[in-house]
Amino acid sequence: MNDAIDPRTLLRRLFDTAVARADPMRVVAEALPLAPRGRLVVIGAGKASARMAEAVEAAQGPSEGLVLTRYGYARPTRGIEIVEAAHPVPDAAGEAATARLLDRVSDLGPDDLVLALISGGGSSLLCAPQEGLDLAGKQALNAALLASGAPIRVMNAIRTRASRVKGGRLAAACAPARVLSLVISDVPGDDPAEVASGPTVGARTVEDVDALIERHGIDLPDPIRTALRHAPPPLRVGDDRLAHTTARVIAAPRQSLDAAAALLDGWDVRLLGDALEGEARDLAAAQAAQAVEIAAGLAPGDAPVALLSGGEVTVTRRGDGTGGPNAEFALAAALALDGHPRIHLAAGDTDGVDGAAEIAGALVGPDTLARGGRAAAEEALARNDAHSFFAALGDGIVTGPTLTNVNDFRAILIYPPD
């Protein structure tokens, strides 16, 4: 039974299994289309896109195209060009590469096929500002969105207004060629229109941007708000200009949760959902309270309980620390659990990057507050400085680039009394 394994070891094994289930080398090949009558051009953007391109060529040999990924995430390819750019705030490299990508698809015909490899992170990597915005404006917009704590759906609705490629516009630029998008989902609900702001899919709804900005308290300079107000809306899913496009989600959070659950032989595994949203510290308090209640009801000899969940929680930036939603979840949970002797947990982002920090998340055990100090933990949470707190304890989950992205993974292990 898995409860005989050290809890930290088991938690890390669960996280690594969830990541491995979403490896593009495992999921891309079976989704590839038949060769078109004309050219096959591969494009893409996201933290997993270079690995997806590598998988395409592993299955069918050298191909032509251009894919954008995050710095440090490039992979060896034989024909597809890999360009690295900044994430989560765009840079000049991403802007230049986006212009080149648009040029690559500008002369295609109806017999050609564009294979679009889309994953989370593509929203910042694809950078083509609308009229009235420049790169500096896009950078300020992204930074404000990330600090706001707004849910991903809201951020994407605003991003699509600011871009000449998001919200279906990239697919429209490929016409009359057909477009097949292979999508690795990092969004609650796995709607391909929300992944990377739907550049090849379109927008599910078109919302009043001014109302969204006001409702979520997003701090934007007046020139950016004016540019957003006057920008044309994105293409809706089902628009006639997108009739030549199809999309297929090939990896999603639920698959990764199921893979982790399969490891827990003999456990009472409870899936809390693969699409949870909200403020990280609030969800942490709720799940910690649930875990404490479950622990109180366990008797010696009962099966241990595992709570697994995914989705995308957010952080409203209040301080000047270094943190991310998964580490903040872990820190808030540690405070709520207050050293409970039979509860351990892990929270990490499957792309290996929590917020903007090169760390996936953190581990929490009964001794976390004893080793780090409750006062220090409270101060770190107030400053959004969870990464520094866990780094001092050696309790961060550090993976390096995982080359995939199906968003948050959380596991809470609840053991019965001896």
N, C-alpha and C positions, 0 to 999 in steps of 0.2 A: 504494500500500500504506500502511496506517495507521502503520507504523513510521517513516515520514518526518515525522510530526507530533511536536511536542515532547511528551515523556512526560507532563508535568503537564497540558498541554492535553488530551491523549487521556484521561487518567484522569478528569478532571473531565467530559469529554464522555460517558464511559461511565456515570458516576454519574448525570448528569442524564438520560440516556436511560432508565436503570433506573427513576428516579422518574417520568418522563413516562409510561412504560408502565402505571403503576398509578394514573394520574389518574382519579378518579371520573367526571369529565366524559367519559371515554373508555369506561368499563366499565359504568356504571349503566343507561343507557337501554335497552340490549339485554336487560337482565334484568328489566325492569319487568313486572308481571303485568297481565292484563286488569282492567278496572274491576270492582269487586264490585257485587253487587246493592244493598248497603247503603253504609255510610260507608267511606271510606279514611282511616285515621289513620296518620300517619308519626311514628315515634319513633326514637330512636337515641342512641348514645353512642360517643365515640372521637375521635381526632385528625383522622380523615378524615370524620367524620359530617356536619359542616356543608357540606363540599364535596359529599358525597353527596346531601344535601337540596337543594342548589342544582341538582345534576344532575337530580334527580327533577322539580323544577319547570320546568327547561329543556325537559324532554321532554313533560310533561303539564300544565303550567300550575300556578297556585296550589293549594296543598294545605293541609290542616289537620294540626297536630301540634306536637311539641316535641322538640328534639334538643339534647344536651349535647356541648360540645366544649371544648377547652383554651383558656385565655386567649390572645387574639391570633389565634385560628383561625376566628372567625366569618366567614360569607359572606352576601351579600345574598340574601334570600328574600322571597317575596311573601305567603306564607301560613303557612309553617312557622316557628314561633318558635325562634330559636337562643339558647341560654343558654351562657355561658362560665363555666368553673369551673377549679379547680386540678388540676394534674397535675405530678408523680406522687404527691403526697400530697393527699388530699381536703380540701375546705374547706366552710364553711357554705353557700356558693353552690351547690355540688354537692349537698349534702344537701337543701336547699330545692327545688332543681329536680327531684331524684329523686322527692320527695313529690308534686310537681305532675304529673310524668310518670305516676306511678301513678294519680293522680286522672283523668287524661285517658283512661285505658283501663278505668276502673272500671264504665262503664255501657254497654258494647258488646254487640251481639247476634250471633247466628250468621250473619247475612248481611253482617256487617262484616268488614273486612280490616285488620289492623295490618301495616304495612310497617316492619320494624325495620332500621335502618341501623347496622351494628355494625362497629367497627374497633378496632385496638389503642389503648390508653389508656382504654377504657371502664371498666376495673376500678377506677380511682381516681375517675373522673368520676361514676359511679353510686355514690351513698353513701346506704345505708339500713341502719344498724347493727342487728344482732340484739339481742334482749333481753340486758341485762348489759353492753352496750357503748354508748358514746356517741361523738360526733365525735372527741373527744380520744383515745379508745381506738383508733378506726379510724386516726387519724393516726399514733399510735405503732406500730400493727401494720404499716402500709404502710412506714414508715421502717425498721423492723427487717427486714422482708422484703427491701427494696431493698439494705440493707447486708450481707445474709447471703451473697450470691453463689449462692443456691439457684436451680435452673432454674425456668423459667416454669411448668412443670407443677406443681411443688411449691407455688410461691407461689399459683397459682390454686386448688389444693385447699384451702389455708388460707383464702383470701379468700372462697370460696363458703360456708364455715361462718360467716363473720363478717357475712354480708349477707342482707337480706330480698329482694334482687332478683337476685342472681347465681345460677348453677347452675340455670337454668330457671325460677326463681321469677317473673321478669318476664313470661315467656310465660304462666305459669299465671294471673297476674293479669289477662291479656287475655281469658281464656275468658269466654263461648263463641265469641268472634270468632276467625277464622283468623289465623295469624301467619306471614308470610313474612319471613325474615331474609336480607338481602343483606350478605355478610360480606367485608371486605377483611382478608386474613390477615396477621398479623405473628408467627405462631408456627411453630416447626418442625413439619413434618408437615401443616400447614394444616387441623387439626381444628377446625371451628367451635365445638366445645365448649370449646376453650381460649382462643379470642379473646375478650378482655374478660371472662374467666371465665364464658363461656357463659350470659348472662342469659336468652336466648330459646331456648337449645338444651338445656341440662342438662349434667350431669357424666358423663363417660365411666366413671369409677370413683369410688368413695367410699372414702377412705383414712383411716387412724387419724391424726388431726391431732397428737396428742401424740408419736407415733412420728416423724412428719415433722419436728417442731420439734426433737426430740432429735438425730435423724440429721444435720440440717443446721446445728446449733448456732445456732438462731435465738433471740436474746436478747429474751424477752418477760416483762413483769411478771406475777406470779401472777394478778391479777384478770383480765387478758386471756386467759391460758391457761385459767382456769376457765370464762370465758364461752364460749370456743371448744369446750371439752370438753362443755358442756351444750347447745350450739346444735344444732338439728335438722339432719340431713344434707341436702345439695342433692338435687334431683330427678335421677334417672338418665336418660340418653338412652334413649328408648323407654318411659318411664313413661306410663301411661294418661293422666295429667294433661297430657301434652305431645302427645297424638295430633292436636291441631289445628294443629301447628306444622311448618314445613319450613324448611330453611336451604340457601343456595347461596353458595359461595365464588366471588366475581366477580373478584378480583385476588389474586395470590399471588407469593411471591418467585421461583419458577421462571420465571414469565412475564417478570419484570424481568431476570433473568439472561440469558434467551434473547434479549431485545431488545438488551442490551449486547453479547452475543456476535455478533449479526448485524452490528455495526459493524466487527468486526475481520477484514476481508477480507484474506486472505493470511497470517493468523496461525494458529498451532497453539493452538486454544482448548481448554482443559481445564476442565470444570465439576467442582468438587470437592464439590458438594452444596449444596442450598438449605435444609438443615435442621440445620446444624452448631450444636452447643451446647458448653458447657464454659467454663472460665475463659479470659478474653480473652488473658492473657499466655501461657498454655500453648498455645492454638491458634496464636498468633502465632509462637512458637518452632518449632512443628511445620511450619507453612507456610513460614517463612523457610528452614528446613533443606531442605525439598523444593525450594524455588526455587534455592537455592545448588547443590544436586545437579544440577538441570536445566541451570543455567547452565554448569556444568563440562562437560557433555556436548555443548554446542552448538559447532559449527564455523562459520567464516566462510561466509556464503551460506545458512545454515540459516534457516528461518522463525523469527521470534521467537515466544515462548510466552506465553500469557496464562492465568493461573489465576484463575477466578472462583468465588466462593462466597457463600452467604447463610446465614441462620439467626438465632440470637439467643445471643450469648455474654454472659457475666456477669462482674461484678467483685466480689470479696470485699473489702470496704472495710478497709484496713489503716492508712491515714493520713488527713490532714485536708485534702488538696488538692481541686482541682476537676477532675473527670475523668468519663469515661464509657467504656463497653465498647469502642467503636470507636476512640477516641483512645488508649485503653490498648493495644488490639491494635496500632495503628500504632507506638506508642512501643516496645513490647516487640519488635516486628518490626525496627524500626530498630536496636536494640541487638544483636539476633541477627544481622542482616545485616552490621553493622560496616562500613558504607560500601562495600558491594559495588558496583563501578562499573557494572554492567549490569542492576541490578534497581531498579525503582520500584514503589511501591504506593499504594493509596488504601483507606481504610476509612471508611464513613459509614453513619449510620442514615437510611433513606429518608424518615423523617418530619421530618428537619431538626433533631432534638434528640437529642443523645447523652447519655444519663443525664438529668440535670436541667439541663444547660447548653444555651444557645442557639447551638449549633454542631453540625453534623452529624457531623464526624469530622476526619480529617487526611490529609495527603499526606506521603509519605516518598520521598526520593531518595538517591543516593549521597553527597550533601553534608550530609545532615541532621545527623549527629553532629559533623561538622567545624564547622558553623555554630553548633550549640547546645551543644556540649561533651558528651563522653561522661559525665563525672562529673555534670553537671547532668541529663542524661537518666536516669541511674541513680537519682539522688535523687528526680526527679519520679515515676519508676515506683514507688519505695518509698513515696511519699506519696500515690499515686493522683492525681497532679497533671499528667496528660498535657495537659489543655487549656491550662494556663498555659505549658507548654513549647512547644507548637506555636503558641500565640498570639504569643509573643515572636519566632518565626521568620516569622510571616505565612503559616504552612502549614496553618492550619485550613480546613476546608470549611464555609463559611458560606452558608446558603441562605435563612434565614427559614423561616416555615411552608411546607411543601411541600403540605399539605392531603391527604396520603395517608400510608400506613404499611404497607410490606411488609418492615419490619425491616432487618437489616444487609445491606450490599453491600460486598464486598471484591474488589479487582482487584489482581493482582500481574503486572507486565510484566517479562519476562525477555528481554533482547536478546542476540543472538549477538555474538561478537567482530567487530570491524571487519575 
